[in-house]
Structures are given as C-alpha cells and as structure tokens.
Amino acid sequence: MAKKETVYPWQQIEEQAFHAFREWPLWLVLRQRELAAQQIRNRTTAHPGSAAGVSLSTERPEGN
C-alpha cells in the first residue's frame, strides 16, 4: 500500500504564492495594456472637441 502524503495548509499557501510570483510580470503587462486602452477610449469619448471645452471653462457664468 502506498503512503498517503499529508498536505499542510501552509504548503498550499506556499505553492499559491510561488505561482503568483511567477505570473506577476504577465499580469503587470496585461494591466498596463488595459489601462492604456481605457485612457485612449476616455480621451476620444469624453473630449471630442477639447479646444471648445477649454474656452468655455474660462468664461464667466451668467447670473453672477
């Protein structure tokens, strides 16, 4: 009969930490790409005419 290995909780945590450490650079690259794409989307949708938005912000509001 084969002996059953005892797996302790700290061994599972250690194995998860090892895999997380090895995968971290990949996750950083993916996150940077995601943020860059989000930045480009925000620029194009939020400020279609950025020059017009700047000139409106310097005008005095009516009624004051």
C-alpha positions in Angstrom: 0.0 0.0 0.0 1.2 3.5 -0.9 1.6 6.1 1.9 -0.7 9.0 1.7 1.1 12.3 1.7 0.0 14.8 4.3 -0.6 18.3 2.8 -0.5 21.1 5.3 -2.3 24.4 4.8 1.0 26.3 4.7 2.2 24.1 1.9 -0.8 25.1 -0.2 -0.3 28.8 0.6 3.4 28.5 -0.3 2.5 26.9 -3.7 0.0 29.6 -4.5 2.5 32.3 -3.6 5.1 30.7 -5.8 2.7 30.7 -8.8 1.5 34.2 -8.1 5.2 35.4 -8.0 5.9 33.7 -11.3 2.8 35.1 -13.0 3.2 38.7 -11.7 5.1 40.2 -14.7 2.5 38.8 -17.1 -0.3 40.4 -15.1 1.5 43.7 -15.0 1.8 43.8 -18.8 -1.8 42.9 -19.2 -2.9 45.6 -16.7 -0.8 48.3 -18.4 -2.4 47.4 -21.8 -5.8 47.5 -20.3 -5.2 51.0 -18.7 -3.7 52.3 -21.9 -6.7 51.2 -23.9 -9.0 52.7 -21.3 -7.1 56.0 -21.4 -7.5 56.2 -25.2 -11.2 55.4 -25.0 -11.7 58.1 -22.4 -9.9 60.7 -24.4 -11.9 60.1 -27.6 -15.3 59.9 -25.9 -15.1 62.5 -23.1 -13.4 65.3 -25.0 -14.4 65.2 -28.7 -13.6 69.0 -29.1 -11.1 69.7 -26.4 -10.3 73.2 -27.7 -14.0 74.2 -27.3 -14.1 72.8 -23.8 -11.2 74.9 -22.7 -12.6 78.2 -24.0 -15.9 77.5 -22.2 -14.3 76.9 -18.9 -12.7 80.4 -18.9 -15.9 82.3 -19.5 -17.8 83.9 -16.6 -21.1 82.2 -15.8 -24.2 84.3 -16.4 -26.2 85.5 -13.5 -23.4 86.2 -11.1 
